[in-house]
Each structure stands twice: as structure tokens, then as C-alpha cells.
Amino acid sequence: MTAAFTARTEQAIGDRTLKLAIDRTTGTARAKRAAAVADWPGFEQARELGRDIKDHVIAHLGHYLAEFERNAIASGAKVHWARTAEEACDITIRLCRSAGARSVTRAKSMLGEEIGLPHALAAAGIERVETDLAEHVVQLAGDRPSHIVWPALHKTREQVREMFAREHADPGPLDSVEAMVGSARRQLRMKFMAADVGISGANFLVADSGAVCTVTNEGNAELTTTPPRVHIVTAGIEKLVPSMAHATVLLRLLVRSATGAELTQYTTFHCGPKRPGDADGPDEFHIVLVDNGRTRMLREGLAEMLRCLRCGACLNHCVVYRQIGGHAYGGTYPGPMGAVLTPLLDGLPATQDLPRACTLNGQCAEVCPVKIPLPKLLRGWRDRSWREGLPPRTEVFGIGVWRFVAARPALYRLATRLALRSMRLFARGGWIRSMPFARGWTAHRDFPGPARRSFMEQIRGRGR
């Protein structure tokens, strides 16, 4: 593994407060999702339908992009195209400057994080106000999101309480979660009303109407997109769906997989700027459609990843993510989906550790609402890194030794027996607290002591 990735994982595994924060949130998310799925007998059929909808759009992407652009323009929106992250940021900054914007409010958007929009706004001298509660916490901390649904998952409520007491102009009492939410509301209310531009992402782009769908739990997206004079949407081109009926299917899958609810509190479809007679809404409505490697995914065998709804279920069920959190991955997207996307966005040589930081247990694929075969895609990156000669020589040598032994059953059985006997010398009370060549495990946790007999010996003992 690279030194940077190793250092990040070492720090994360040794952080007990981080582990507490991760367990609180992902544990609750898994339980709520399980209950929501159990209450929907048609969930598996809906997953198959969701997969088919996304695959159909991906196979006819050009058609639906043209249809969406045509209908969005007919509704009064202005559509902009960006091939790269840099182009997307340049277009957004230009629109902000043409509006004379001194401050912008921003609803949570992973696409915005992906293209580096927060940094671009700062470099342009434009005040950025994150309006999602968790993103507000992350911004106050000068941090990065660590989860695609709960960006401040790495912070405990105790840490947030201390931060609000220090950073908010009128913190008030902070003795409960509700009180902390009230403190954030007071802090952000005037920012909502004073912003010149509101920037949002999009959960879905509806081709037959040109509408943009946003899904939130707090109502901050509506306050971000309605009061300002200008609303800018930044969205990946894979967010397309053919119609409202298709969006409804995917919404039901998205929300249950993300939060375990049937529907979020705020599901809004934005269709163009304010019209004569409308009580509110922006005077200008801009949509920036971003490629940033998505068409390259079609060419490089990663088309299935374009199904992703950004629900975060794969993160919540990933045994690796739940140990190291999001920041250890080093990119915009953490967890299994990040281990597939980051090598494409940042290059495989710099990110080859991510596909290998996976047990391939398959839980991520089992819970994905659109059946993305994440283990298969991760194996594809592993194969490619091997073909390109990227793994370190020590790893190549170690796998070579293992292959030599594994190809000789008698030698493999002998090596297994010797390994079990050696490990038992270090076991105390059923656990190994320290052992040569195992510091990567035992530095922060105990290793289970080995069974008396190997798995193969146990199977043979059962007559199988």
C-alpha cells in the first residue's frame, strides 16, 4: 500500500471517537433500511426494474440528453455543457459573476464536491454558505465530507455541540439535538435570504419535462433554490430518467436504501425559472450538465457504475468503511462505490490501494438498490493494476510464493498445519494480542485465535 493510504488508515483505525461516530450512524442506517425493505414485499422486483431503467438510459444516453435539453430550454432554463470538472467550475463561476454574486448558498451535492466547486468559489472570492446541516458542520470544521448522505458522520454530537457554541453568533442552549438544529437554523436563516445565487445538485433529471428533482430531509434545498435571483444546477449526465413515472420508481428505491424512510420530507421538482403569476422562484434557471469521465466509463467497462443513485447503502454495509470511515479513502467518494469511481477520476496509479482495500464479501452488491456488481468492478481494477505492473514488488513476491504453495496440495496442507500451530503459541484466552508479521492487525485490535483444525480438515472429518 502507498504510504499516504497506510497513514490515513492507521490514523482512522486508532481513533476511537471516530469509530463511535461511525457505529452510531451506520448501525442506525442499516437497521432502518432492513425494516423498510421488510415492509415492502416488492422490493426485489423494484430493484430489477430500477436496474433496467438505468441501463436503458445509459444505452440511449444521447437520445435522453437531447430530449432533456430541448424540454428544459422550453421551460425557460438555460443549459450548459461541461466535459471536465474545470469547465463545470468555470461555467458556474461565470454565471455567479454575471449575477453580481457576493454570496451563494449551496445545497448538498456530491457532484459539486467531485468537481471541486467549493474551492473554485473560494478562489473567485465568492462567499459559500453550505445549507445542509451536516455540510454546515463540515464547513465550520474546515473539513471534508466523510459520507455521501451524512457528510459529518465522523463527528459526534458532543463535538458538534462544542463547535456550535464556539462558532455560532447566537448558539443558545445546546443541550439536545433539537436545540443544536435550532442554533444552526438561526445561524443560516439570514444567509438564505441574502444570497444572490443558489446552487444545487440533482437527484434526477426528467427527460420528458426538463425538470430537475432534488431530495432532502431538511428543506434547505428549497430555501437554497427559491429565494435567490439565480438558481444553478450542477448535475452529472447519468442522472437522467425518461419520465416522472421512472423517477418515482427510483425515488422509492433511493430513499429506503439511504435513510430507511418511504419518502423524504422534501422531494421537489424544479422546472424552469419563475413565471408570471408565480409567488416565488428564481429569475434565472441554469443547468450545468457535467461529463467528467462518465462517457469514458462507458468505454472502459464501468457502465454499470453509472446506475448509482448515491444512496450510501454500500458504505453503511461495508466492513472496511465501518472501520476506517470516509476520509481514509482520500477521494471525493468513499466506500465501495468510491473504490470504483476514484481510480477513474484520479488515476489508477495513485489510487490502486482502494480496490484492494476490500474483502469482496459482496454485501455492497446485495444492498445496492440498482444491483451494481461492485465486487466485479473492484476485481476489474485489481486485474488492471496487475496487468499494468502497479503493485509493489513485495506484494508480487508474496503472491508468487502463495501461488507456488497453493498449487501443491500436500505442501499447502503442511504449511497450513504449521501456521496454525505457530499461531496457537501466541494465543491467550482465544485471542492473539501480538504476533510477528501481524502488526497491521494487532496494533489496534486482537486477532482471533485459530481453530484446532483447519477448515479442510474439519470438512474431511464430516465425510464430505
matplotlib code that plots the C-alpha trace (Angstrom):
import matplotlib.pyplot as plt

x = [0.0, 1.1, 2.4, -0.4, -3.2, -1.5, -1.1, -4.7, -6.0, -3.6, -4.9, -8.6, -8.3, -6.7, -9.3, -11.9, -14.1, -14.3, -15.3, -18.0, -19.4, -19.4, -21.1, -23.8, -24.8, -24.2, -25.8, -28.9, -29.0, -28.7, -31.4, -33.8, -33.1, -33.7, -37.1, -38.1, -37.2, -39.1, -42.2, -42.0, -42.7, -42.0, -38.5, -36.6, -38.8, -38.4, -34.6, -34.7, -36.9, -34.6, -31.6, -33.4, -34.4, -30.9, -29.4, -31.9, -31.0, -27.3, -27.7, -29.6, -27.8, -27.5, -31.2, -32.3, -29.7, -31.1, -34.7, -33.9, -32.1, -34.9, -37.6, -35.5, -35.0, -38.7, -39.4, -37.2, -34.0, -30.5, -28.5, -24.7, -22.4, -19.1, -16.7, -14.4, -14.6, -12.6, -15.1, -18.0, -16.5, -15.6, -19.2, -20.6, -18.2, -19.0, -22.8, -22.2, -20.1, -22.7, -25.3, -23.0, -23.0, -21.2, -22.6, -24.1, -26.0, -25.3, -27.4, -25.5, -24.2, -21.6, -21.2, -20.2, -17.6, -16.4, -15.7, -14.1, -16.7, -16.2, -12.5, -13.4, -15.9, -13.3, -10.7, -13.2, -13.7, -17.4, -18.7, -20.1, -22.7, -23.4, -27.0, -27.3, -26.9, -24.2, -22.4, -22.7, -20.8, -18.2, -17.7, -17.3, -14.7, -12.8, -13.2, -14.3, -17.5, -16.9, -20.2, -22.3, -25.5, -24.3, -21.2, -20.5, -20.8, -17.2, -18.3, -20.1, -22.9, -20.6, -18.1, -20.8, -22.1, -18.7, -18.3, -21.7, -21.0, -17.8, -18.8, -22.4, -23.3, -26.4, -25.9, -28.5, -28.9, -27.3, -28.4, -30.2, -30.1, -33.2, -31.6, -28.5, -30.7, -32.3, -28.9, -28.0, -31.3, -30.8, -27.2, -28.3, -31.7, -30.3, -27.8, -30.7, -32.4, -29.3, -27.8, -27.6, -27.3, -28.4, -26.5, -28.0, -27.3, -29.9, -31.0, -32.8, -33.2, -36.5, -36.1, -39.7, -40.3, -36.9, -37.5, -34.8, -35.6, -33.9, -34.3, -33.6, -34.7, -34.3, -35.9, -32.6, -32.6, -35.9, -34.5, -31.4, -33.2, -36.2, -35.2, -32.1, -32.5, -30.4, -30.6, -27.7, -28.0, -24.8, -25.6, -23.9, -25.3, -26.1, -28.8, -31.3, -34.6, -37.1, -40.2, -41.8, -43.1, -39.5, -38.3, -40.9, -39.6, -36.1, -37.2, -38.8, -35.6, -33.3, -35.0, -35.4, -31.8, -30.5, -32.5, -35.0, -37.9, -40.7, -40.2, -38.1, -39.7, -38.8, -38.9, -39.1, -39.2, -37.8, -39.0, -37.5, -37.5, -40.3, -43.2, -45.7, -48.0, -45.7, -45.4, -41.7, -38.8, -35.6, -35.5, -32.8, -32.5, -29.3, -28.4, -24.8, -24.6, -21.3, -19.5, -16.2, -15.3, -18.8, -18.6, -15.2, -16.8, -18.9, -15.7, -13.8, -16.3, -17.7, -21.1, -22.8, -21.4, -23.5, -26.6, -25.5, -28.2, -25.7, -27.8, -24.9, -26.2, -22.9, -21.0, -23.2, -22.8, -19.1, -17.0, -14.0, -15.7, -17.1, -13.6, -11.8, -14.6, -14.6, -11.5, -9.1, -10.1, -8.6, -11.1, -14.5, -16.3, -15.6, -16.6, -17.1, -18.6, -15.7, -13.2, -14.7, -15.0, -11.8, -9.4, -11.3, -11.4, -7.9, -6.0, -5.3, -1.5, -2.4, -5.4, -4.6, -4.9, -8.7, -9.8, -7.5, -8.9, -12.0, -12.8, -15.0, -17.7, -20.4, -22.6, -22.4, -23.9, -26.6, -27.9, -27.4, -30.9, -30.0, -27.9, -24.5, -22.0, -19.4, -17.2, -16.9, -15.9, -13.4, -11.9, -11.6, -9.5, -7.3, -6.8, -5.9, -3.4, -1.8, -1.6, 0.0, 2.6, 1.4, 1.5, 4.7, 7.4, 6.9, 3.2, 4.1, 6.7, 4.3, 1.5, 4.1, 5.1, 1.4, 0.7, 3.6, 2.4, -1.3, -0.6, 0.8, -1.9, 0.4, 2.7, -0.3, -1.7, 1.7, 2.0, -1.5, -0.8, 2.5, 0.8, -2.0, 0.5, 2.6, -0.4, -1.6, 1.7, 0.7, -3.0, -4.1, -7.7, -8.7, -7.2, -3.8, -2.7, 0.6, 2.3, 5.3, 4.2, 0.7, 1.2, -1.2, -4.0, -2.8, -1.7, -5.3, -7.3, -6.9, -6.8, -9.0, -7.1, -7.1, -9.2, -7.7, -8.1, -8.1, -11.2, -10.3, -9.6, -13.0, -14.8, -13.0, -13.9, -17.6, -17.2, -17.7]
y = [0.0, 3.6, 5.5, 8.0, 5.5, 3.5, 6.6, 7.6, 4.1, 3.8, 7.1, 6.2, 2.8, 4.2, 6.9, 5.5, 8.6, 8.1, 4.5, 5.5, 8.1, 5.6, 2.9, 5.2, 6.4, 3.3, 1.0, 3.0, 3.3, -0.5, -1.2, 1.3, 0.1, -3.5, -2.6, -0.6, -3.4, -5.9, -3.8, -3.7, -7.2, -5.9, -4.6, -7.2, -6.7, -2.9, -3.3, -5.2, -2.5, 0.2, -1.5, -1.9, 1.8, 3.0, 0.5, 1.7, 5.3, 4.5, 2.6, 5.6, 8.4, 10.7, 10.5, 11.4, 14.1, 15.8, 15.3, 16.8, 19.8, 20.5, 20.4, 22.3, 25.1, 25.1, 25.6, 28.7, 27.1, 27.7, 24.5, 24.5, 21.5, 20.7, 18.0, 18.3, 19.4, 22.5, 23.5, 22.9, 25.2, 27.9, 27.9, 28.1, 30.9, 32.9, 32.6, 33.8, 36.8, 37.7, 37.8, 40.0, 37.4, 38.2, 35.2, 31.9, 29.3, 25.6, 22.5, 19.3, 17.9, 15.2, 16.3, 19.7, 18.1, 15.9, 18.9, 21.0, 23.7, 24.8, 25.5, 27.3, 29.6, 30.4, 31.2, 33.5, 35.4, 34.4, 33.6, 30.0, 29.0, 25.3, 24.9, 21.2, 20.8, 18.2, 20.2, 23.2, 21.2, 20.2, 23.7, 25.1, 22.4, 23.2, 19.6, 17.3, 15.2, 11.6, 10.1, 10.8, 11.0, 12.0, 14.2, 14.9, 11.2, 11.4, 14.0, 13.0, 15.1, 16.1, 17.5, 19.4, 20.9, 22.3, 23.7, 25.4, 27.0, 28.4, 29.4, 30.4, 34.1, 33.0, 29.4, 29.4, 26.3, 23.2, 20.5, 18.4, 17.6, 19.7, 22.6, 22.3, 22.2, 25.4, 27.1, 26.2, 27.5, 30.9, 31.0, 30.2, 32.0, 35.4, 33.7, 32.1, 35.4, 37.4, 35.0, 36.2, 32.7, 29.3, 26.2, 22.7, 19.3, 17.0, 13.5, 13.0, 14.9, 14.1, 14.0, 14.4, 17.5, 19.0, 19.0, 18.7, 16.7, 17.3, 15.1, 16.3, 15.8, 19.4, 21.8, 23.5, 22.8, 24.7, 27.7, 27.5, 27.3, 29.6, 33.0, 33.8, 35.5, 32.8, 29.0, 27.0, 23.2, 21.1, 17.5, 14.5, 13.4, 9.9, 11.4, 11.2, 9.3, 9.1, 10.3, 11.1, 7.5, 6.2, 8.8, 7.6, 4.0, 5.2, 7.6, 4.7, 2.7, 5.6, 6.8, 3.3, 2.5, 5.8, 6.5, 3.7, 6.0, 5.6, 9.1, 12.1, 15.1, 17.3, 15.9, 18.8, 19.1, 22.3, 23.2, 26.5, 30.0, 31.9, 32.5, 35.5, 35.0, 32.7, 33.8, 33.0, 31.3, 32.4, 34.8, 32.7, 28.9, 27.4, 23.7, 22.6, 19.1, 17.5, 14.6, 14.5, 10.9, 9.5, 8.7, 7.3, 4.9, 3.6, 2.8, 1.3, -1.4, 0.6, 1.4, -0.4, 2.2, 4.8, 3.3, 4.6, 6.6, 7.9, 6.3, 5.3, 1.8, 0.2, 2.4, 1.6, -2.2, -2.2, -3.8, -1.8, 1.6, 1.0, 0.6, 3.5, 6.0, 8.1, 10.3, 7.4, 6.8, 10.1, 11.0, 12.6, 9.2, 6.8, 3.1, 0.5, 3.0, 5.3, 2.5, 2.0, 5.7, 7.2, 5.3, 6.6, 10.2, 10.4, 7.7, 4.1, 4.5, 7.0, 5.1, 1.4, 0.7, 1.4, -1.6, -3.8, -2.4, -4.7, -8.1, -8.9, -10.2, -8.9, -7.1, -3.9, -5.6, -7.3, -4.0, -1.8, -0.7, -0.9, -4.1, -2.7, -5.6, -3.7, -6.7, -7.5, -3.9, -3.8, -7.1, -5.4, -2.6, -5.2, -7.1, -3.9, -2.8, -6.2, -6.0, -2.6, -3.7, -1.3, -3.5, -3.2, -5.9, -7.2, -7.9, -9.6, -11.7, -12.7, -13.7, -15.7, -17.6, -18.3, -19.4, -21.8, -23.4, -23.4, -25.2, -28.1, -29.5, -31.6, -28.6, -26.3, -28.7, -28.9, -25.1, -24.7, -27.0, -25.3, -21.9, -23.0, -24.4, -21.3, -19.0, -21.0, -20.2, -16.6, -17.1, -16.2, -16.7, -17.3, -14.1, -13.1, -9.7, -9.6, -11.8, -11.3, -10.1, -9.3, -5.8, -4.4, -6.2, -6.4, -2.8, -1.7, -4.9, -8.5, -11.3, -14.4, -17.4, -20.3, -23.3, -26.7, -28.0, -26.2, -25.7, -28.5, -30.9, -30.1, -30.8, -34.1, -35.0, -34.6, -37.1, -34.5]
z = [0.0, -0.6, 2.4, 2.3, 2.3, 5.0, 7.2, 6.8, 7.6, 10.6, 12.0, 11.4, 13.0, 16.0, 16.5, 19.0, 18.8, 15.0, 15.4, 17.9, 15.4, 12.5, 14.5, 15.7, 12.2, 10.0, 12.6, 12.7, 8.9, 8.5, 10.9, 9.3, 5.8, 6.9, 8.4, 5.3, 2.9, 5.1, 4.8, 1.0, -0.5, -4.0, -3.1, -5.2, -8.2, -7.8, -7.7, -11.0, -12.5, -11.3, -12.8, -16.1, -16.1, -15.5, -18.1, -20.7, -20.2, -20.3, -23.5, -25.1, -23.3, -26.3, -27.0, -23.5, -23.1, -26.3, -25.1, -21.7, -23.1, -25.5, -22.8, -20.2, -22.7, -23.5, -19.7, -19.7, -18.4, -19.9, -20.4, -20.3, -21.1, -19.3, -20.4, -17.4, -13.7, -14.6, -17.3, -14.9, -12.3, -14.9, -16.1, -12.6, -11.6, -14.7, -14.0, -10.4, -11.6, -14.2, -11.5, -9.4, -6.7, -3.4, -1.6, -2.7, -0.8, -1.7, -1.1, -0.6, -3.9, -4.3, -7.9, -6.6, -4.3, -7.2, -9.5, -6.7, -6.7, -3.1, -3.8, -7.1, -5.3, -2.6, -5.3, -7.0, -3.8, -3.5, -0.1, 0.0, 2.6, 3.0, 4.0, 4.6, 8.4, 8.1, 5.4, 7.7, 10.4, 7.9, 6.7, 10.2, 10.9, 7.7, 6.9, 4.0, 3.8, 5.0, 3.8, 0.7, 2.7, 6.2, 5.4, 9.1, 10.1, 11.5, 14.1, 17.3, 18.7, 21.5, 19.1, 17.2, 20.4, 21.2, 17.7, 17.6, 21.0, 19.6, 16.0, 16.1, 16.8, 18.8, 19.8, 22.6, 24.7, 23.1, 25.4, 22.8, 19.1, 18.5, 20.3, 18.1, 15.0, 16.2, 16.6, 13.0, 11.8, 13.4, 12.0, 8.5, 8.1, 7.1, 4.8, 2.9, 2.4, 1.5, -1.1, -4.7, -6.2, -5.0, -6.2, -6.0, -7.4, -8.9, -7.8, -11.1, -14.5, -16.1, -19.8, -21.0, -18.9, -18.5, -14.7, -12.0, -8.9, -5.5, -2.5, 1.0, 4.6, 5.9, 3.4, 2.9, -0.8, -1.3, 0.7, -1.5, -4.8, -4.3, -2.7, -4.7, -8.1, -9.8, -9.4, -10.8, -11.0, -11.4, -12.4, -13.9, -17.2, -15.7, -13.6, -16.5, -16.3, -19.1, -17.3, -13.9, -13.6, -13.9, -11.4, -8.9, -9.1, -8.4, -5.6, -3.7, -4.0, -3.2, 0.0, 1.5, 0.8, 2.0, 5.2, 5.6, 5.0, 2.5, 1.2, 2.2, 3.8, 0.7, -2.8, -5.2, -9.0, -10.4, -13.9, -15.2, -13.7, -12.1, -14.5, -14.5, -11.6, -9.6, -6.0, -5.8, -7.6, -9.3, -12.2, -13.9, -14.0, -15.3, -15.6, -16.0, -17.4, -16.5, -18.1, -16.1, -17.1, -17.4, -21.1, -20.5, -18.1, -21.0, -23.0, -20.1, -18.9, -16.0, -17.4, -14.6, -12.1, -13.9, -12.4, -9.0, -7.1, -4.4, -1.6, 0.5, 1.4, 0.2, 2.6, 5.6, 5.0, 4.1, 6.8, 5.7, 5.6, 9.1, 10.4, 8.7, 7.7, 4.6, 4.9, 4.8, 1.1, 0.1, -2.6, -3.0, -2.9, -0.1, 0.5, -2.3, -4.8, -4.2, -4.6, -8.1, -9.0, -7.6, -9.8, -12.8, -11.5, -10.1, -12.0, -11.0, -10.2, -7.4, -6.1, -6.7, -2.9, -2.9, -5.0, -2.9, 0.4, 0.1, 1.4, -1.6, 0.8, -1.5, 1.0, -1.1, -4.1, -2.0, -0.7, -3.8, -4.9, -8.6, -8.4, -9.3, -9.2, -7.1, -6.3, -10.0, -10.8, -8.0, -9.3, -12.7, -11.2, -9.4, -12.6, -14.5, -11.8, -12.0, -15.8, -15.6, -13.1, -10.4, -7.2, -5.1, -5.6, -2.1, -2.9, -6.2, -4.5, -1.7, -4.1, -6.1, -3.0, -2.2, -5.7, -5.6, -2.4, -3.3, -6.5, -4.5, -2.2, 0.0, 0.6, 1.2, 3.8, 5.6, 5.5, 6.9, 9.8, 10.7, 10.5, 12.8, 15.4, 15.2, 15.8, 18.7, 20.5, 20.6, 21.6, 25.1, 26.1, 22.5, 21.2, 19.8, 21.0, 19.3, 16.7, 14.2, 10.8, 12.0, 13.4, 10.7, 12.6, 16.2, 16.6, 17.2, 17.8, 18.8, 16.3, 16.9, 17.9, 15.3, 15.5, 16.4, 12.9, 9.5, 7.5, 5.1, 8.0, 9.5, 6.2, 5.7, 9.3, 8.3, 5.5, 2.7]

ax = plt.figure().add_subplot(projection="3d")
ax.plot(x, y, z, "-o")
ax.set_aspect("equal")
plt.show()
